[in-house]
Amino acid sequence: MIGYIRCSTEEQADSRLGIEAQEAALHAEADRRGWQLTIVRDEGLSGSQVNPGLREALEQLAAGLADGLVVAKLDRLARSVVHAADIMERARIQRWSLIMLDIQVDTTTASGEAMANMLATFAQYERRIIGERTKAALAAKKAQGVKLGRPRLVPTTVALRISGMRADGLSYRAIADKLTADGILSPAGRPTWQASTVRRIFNSIDTKAA
């Protein structure tokens, strides 16, 4: 089992009590349940992205090198419900357990899985609210006469990488899995890529080239 610990720059500057408290909680749970625990840390980093320690943990889990991921608190894993739900979906697909001690999410138990499903429902609601707000904001700008252009989906380096992998014969699904495994955020800022997103980006590259 992998135990994940994170603190921000401000928290790190204040004291090490936050890290010590997280580690104590993880070891206590490991002792109670008989886990062999490996601790992975991201110190002085925000939870708004997939940091190096978390990326390493997710890669180990994807490779089947650990049974699951445990964190003391939800906000140590992710700063948004949407981000946390994306990691939960990755755990479901790759068949490893995810445990968040503070909100009693434990995908190895029926009640914990129910909590995880509830969290996923809230994440879907949050996505829809964000989408509605974005549409309303764009409509308001259009009404004001602001010309709206289509923003670039991803950085040029990522677009070129997708193009190169397609040239090597990889499917959209395989490319999506590779980008996810490498910890590259999707255009929506999520750690999980979809094949449809890769296809859209690749087609956009071809259209521009033409």
SVG drawing of the C-alpha trace seen along z (x, -y; Angstrom):
<svg xmlns="http://www.w3.org/2000/svg" viewBox="-26 -45 36 52">
<polyline fill="none" stroke="black" stroke-width="0.4" points="0.0,0.0 1.2,-3.5 0.7,-6.3 0.7,-9.8 1.6,-12.9 1.6,-16.5 2.0,-20.0 2.1,-23.4 5.0,-25.9 3.1,-27.9 2.4,-24.8 6.0,-23.7 7.2,-27.1 4.9,-27.2 5.9,-23.9 6.4,-20.2 3.4,-19.3 1.1,-18.9 3.4,-16.3 4.0,-14.5 0.3,-14.3 -0.4,-12.9 2.3,-10.3 1.2,-9.3 -2.4,-8.8 -1.2,-6.7 1.0,-4.5 -1.7,-4.0 -4.1,-2.8 -1.5,-0.6 -0.8,1.0 -4.5,1.5 -5.0,3.2 -1.7,5.0 -0.5,3.1 3.1,2.9 3.2,-0.8 5.5,-2.9 5.3,-6.6 5.5,-9.0 5.8,-12.8 5.3,-16.1 6.6,-18.8 6.1,-22.5 3.8,-21.9 0.2,-22.8 -2.5,-20.2 -3.9,-21.8 -1.9,-19.6 -0.3,-16.1 2.9,-16.6 6.0,-14.4 5.4,-12.2 1.7,-11.6 2.7,-10.9 5.2,-8.3 2.5,-6.7 0.0,-6.6 2.5,-5.1 3.4,-2.3 -0.3,-1.6 -1.0,-1.5 1.9,1.0 0.4,3.2 3.3,2.6 1.0,1.7 -2.5,2.6 -3.8,-0.9 -3.3,-4.5 -4.2,-5.9 -4.2,-9.6 -5.0,-11.2 -7.3,-13.9 -9.0,-14.5 -7.3,-17.9 -3.9,-16.3 -4.8,-14.3 -6.5,-17.0 -7.8,-20.5 -11.1,-19.9 -13.7,-17.2 -13.4,-16.8 -9.7,-16.0 -10.3,-13.5 -13.1,-11.9 -10.8,-11.5 -8.3,-9.7 -11.1,-7.5 -12.1,-6.6 -8.5,-5.7 -8.5,-3.4 -11.7,-1.7 -10.4,-1.1 -7.0,0.1 -8.4,2.1 -6.6,0.7 -8.0,-0.6 -8.3,-4.2 -8.7,-5.3 -9.2,-8.8 -9.3,-8.6 -11.0,-11.9 -14.2,-11.4 -14.3,-7.6 -13.8,-6.8 -12.6,-3.2 -13.2,-1.4 -12.4,1.9 -15.7,1.7 -19.3,1.4 -19.9,-1.8 -16.6,-3.3 -17.5,-2.6 -20.9,-4.3 -19.1,-7.4 -16.8,-7.3 -19.9,-7.1 -21.4,-10.1 -18.2,-12.1 -18.3,-11.2 -21.9,-12.5 -20.8,-15.8 -17.9,-15.9 -20.3,-15.5 -22.5,-18.3 -19.5,-20.5 -18.5,-19.9 -22.0,-20.8 -22.0,-24.0 -18.6,-25.0 -19.8,-24.3 -23.0,-26.3 -21.0,-29.3 -18.6,-29.1 -21.4,-29.2 -23.0,-32.1 -19.8,-34.1 -19.1,-33.4 -22.6,-34.4 -22.2,-37.7 -18.9,-38.5 -20.5,-37.7 -23.4,-40.1 -20.8,-42.8 -19.3,-42.3 -16.1,-40.6 -14.7,-38.3 -14.2,-34.9 -11.4,-32.7 -10.9,-29.0 -8.0,-28.6 -5.3,-26.1 -6.2,-22.8 -2.8,-21.9 0.8,-23.2 2.6,-22.7 5.0,-20.1 2.1,-17.9 0.4,-18.3 3.6,-17.3 4.0,-14.3 0.5,-13.1 1.2,-13.5 4.4,-11.5 2.7,-8.7 0.1,-8.5 2.8,-8.3 4.3,-5.4 0.9,-3.6 -0.5,-4.0 -4.3,-4.1 -6.0,-7.1 -6.7,-5.0 -3.1,-4.0 -1.9,-7.6 -4.5,-8.7 -3.2,-6.0 0.4,-7.0 -0.3,-10.7 -2.2,-9.7 0.6,-7.5 3.2,-10.3 1.2,-12.7 0.4,-15.2 -2.7,-17.1 -5.5,-17.1 -6.9,-20.3 -9.4,-20.4 -6.6,-20.2 -7.5,-16.6 -5.0,-13.8 -7.0,-11.4 -7.0,-11.6 -9.8,-10.3 -9.3,-8.8 -11.9,-11.3 -9.7,-14.2 -6.6,-12.8 -8.6,-12.4 -9.9,-16.0 -6.4,-17.4 -4.9,-15.2 -7.6,-16.2 -6.9,-19.8 -3.2,-19.4 -4.1,-17.9 -6.5,-20.7 -3.9,-23.3 -1.3,-21.5 -3.6,-21.4"/>
</svg>
